[in-house]
């Protein structure tokens, strides 16, 4: 599923010939596509990296820290959006 989302974010990977390192913006867009269709609380870096590397057809180890930081920020924004969209709900559920 993660690989499908990454592929849908801009083409195929898999057996494609090696390409140049994608830009941060390209990686950001593909990561966002994966994370949008996933339960971000359950996505781990291994699966996210595999999906992105399949999408781009290159080793993204050099961008791992950046991707991890972006994914954490994305998850934080999703959590804020969820909690902000339900006014009157407190952390105790009342």
Secondary structure as the mmCIF struct_conf table of DSSP 4:
data_model
#
loop_
_struct_conf.conf_type_id
_struct_conf.id
_struct_conf.beg_label_comp_id
_struct_conf.beg_label_asym_id
_struct_conf.beg_label_seq_id
_struct_conf.end_label_comp_id
_struct_conf.end_label_asym_id
_struct_conf.end_label_seq_id
HELX_RH_AL_P HELX_RH_AL_P1 UNK A 2 UNK A 8
TURN_TY1_P TURN_TY1_P1 UNK A 9 UNK A 10
BEND BEND1 UNK A 11 UNK A 11
TURN_TY1_P TURN_TY1_P2 UNK A 14 UNK A 15
BEND BEND2 UNK A 16 UNK A 16
HELX_LH_PP_P HELX_LH_PP_P1 UNK A 17 UNK A 18
HELX_LH_PP_P HELX_LH_PP_P2 UNK A 20 UNK A 23
HELX_RH_AL_P HELX_RH_AL_P2 UNK A 24 UNK A 36
TURN_TY1_P TURN_TY1_P3 UNK A 37 UNK A 37
BEND BEND3 UNK A 38 UNK A 38
TURN_TY1_P TURN_TY1_P4 UNK A 40 UNK A 42
HELX_RH_AL_P HELX_RH_AL_P3 UNK A 45 UNK A 56
TURN_TY1_P TURN_TY1_P5 UNK A 57 UNK A 57
BEND BEND4 UNK A 58 UNK A 58
HELX_RH_3T_P HELX_RH_3T_P1 UNK A 61 UNK A 63
HELX_RH_AL_P HELX_RH_AL_P4 UNK A 64 UNK A 84
TURN_TY1_P TURN_TY1_P6 UNK A 85 UNK A 85
BEND BEND5 UNK A 86 UNK A 86
TURN_TY1_P TURN_TY1_P7 UNK A 87 UNK A 88
TURN_TY1_P TURN_TY1_P8 UNK A 91 UNK A 92
#
